[in-house]
Amino acid sequence: MKVILIKDVEGLGERGAVVDVAKGYARNYLLPRNMAKEATAKTLQAYEREKHLDERRLERERLGSEDLASKLSGLVLSVTMKTGEGDRLFGAVTSMDVAKMLNERGISVDKRNIRMEESVKALGTHIVEINLPRGVSAQIQLEVRREGEEKEEKEQPQETSLPTEGEMPPASGGEEVERK
C-alpha cells in the first residue's frame, strides 16, 4: 500500500515521502496515529500543491531571517551594571536581558534563540550569537560597563571655587554670625 508520510517516521522516511508499506502497518499503525495518508491521485495532487506552498513560505522566512541577520550583524548593545571587587558584576547579563534590549530597539527575538556560552559576569565586550529561523544566525557585540563609567565620560568636571571668608553669604536670618 502506498502512503504519503505526514510526519517523519524513523526507519521509513521523512515528511512528504511517498513510500510503499504493508497494508497492516499502514492501517494499524501509520493511519490511526496520523503519521501518513493513503496515496490516492487526489491526495498526491493536494500534497504537491501543499509542498509548493510550503517551499515558497520557507523561502520567504529564510529571506526575512537573512535581512534580520544583516541588521543585527553590526549591532553593539551597551549595558551598565554595578560592580564589586575585581570588576565582578553584581548579578549577570543573561539572554533574557539581551532579548529585552533588542526588543527595546524594535527587534523581536526569543530569549531561547540567544546563545551565550554562559551568563556574562565580567566587564568588557562579549560576542553573543543569535539563532534565527531557517538556519540563519547573527552575532552581536554586548558591551558591559561599570555603572559610573558612562557618567564620567559624559560629565566633565567643572572647577568650582569656594567663597572666601569675606565673601560668605549671610546666615538665614539676614544677620551676620560671629565666628569664634
HUWO-V395751 format. One record per backbone hydrogen bond with DSSP energy under -0.5 kcal/mol. NH is the residue of the N-H (numbers start at 1). CO is the residue of the C=O. E is the energy in kcal/mol with one decimal. If there is no record, write none. Layout:
# HUWO-V395751
nh co e
NH CO E
NH CO E
This chain:
# HUWO-V395751
nh co e
3 19 -2.7
4 37 -3.0
5 3 -0.5
5 17 -2.5
6 35 -2.7
7 35 -1.5
9 13 -2.9
10 8 -0.5
12 9 -2.1
13 9 -2.4
16 5 -3.1
17 14 -2.0
19 3 -2.4
19 17 -0.7
21 1 -3.1
21 19 -0.6
26 22 -2.2
27 23 -3.0
28 24 -2.6
29 25 -1.4
30 25 -2.0
31 26 -3.0
33 29 -1.1
34 31 -1.5
35 30 -2.7
36 30 -0.9
37 4 -2.3
39 2 -2.4
40 38 -1.4
44 40 -2.3
45 41 -1.9
46 42 -2.2
47 43 -2.4
48 44 -2.2
49 45 -2.3
50 46 -2.5
51 47 -2.7
52 48 -2.1
53 49 -2.1
54 50 -2.5
55 51 -2.2
56 52 -1.9
57 53 -2.4
58 54 -2.8
59 55 -2.1
60 56 -2.2
61 57 -2.3
62 58 -2.4
63 59 -2.4
64 60 -2.4
65 61 -2.4
66 62 -2.3
67 63 -2.2
68 64 -2.2
69 65 -2.4
70 66 -2.0
71 67 -1.7
72 68 -2.3
73 69 -2.0
74 70 -0.5
75 72 -1.9
77 141 -3.0
79 143 -2.6
81 145 -2.6
84 88 -3.1
87 84 -1.2
88 85 -1.1
89 121 -1.7
90 82 -2.3
91 89 -1.0
93 120 -2.4
94 92 -0.6
98 94 -1.9
99 95 -2.3
100 96 -2.1
101 97 -2.2
102 98 -2.4
103 99 -2.3
104 100 -2.0
105 101 -0.9
105 102 -0.5
106 103 -1.5
107 102 -2.6
108 106 -0.6
109 107 -0.7
113 110 -2.0
114 111 -1.1
115 113 -0.7
115 129 -3.7
116 114 -0.6
120 93 -2.3
123 87 -0.8
124 144 -2.4
126 142 -2.8
128 140 -2.7
129 115 -2.1
130 138 -3.4
131 113 -3.3
131 129 -0.5
132 130 -0.6
132 136 -3.5
135 132 -0.6
136 132 -0.5
136 133 -0.9
138 130 -2.3
140 128 -2.7
141 75 -2.2
142 126 -3.3
143 77 -3.8
143 141 -0.6
144 124 -3.1
144 142 -0.6
145 79 -2.8
145 143 -0.6
147 81 -1.5
149 146 -1.0
150 146 -0.7
152 148 -1.9
153 149 -1.9
154 150 -1.9
155 151 -3.0
156 154 -0.5
167 164 -0.8
168 165 -0.8
171 175 -1.1
174 171 -2.3
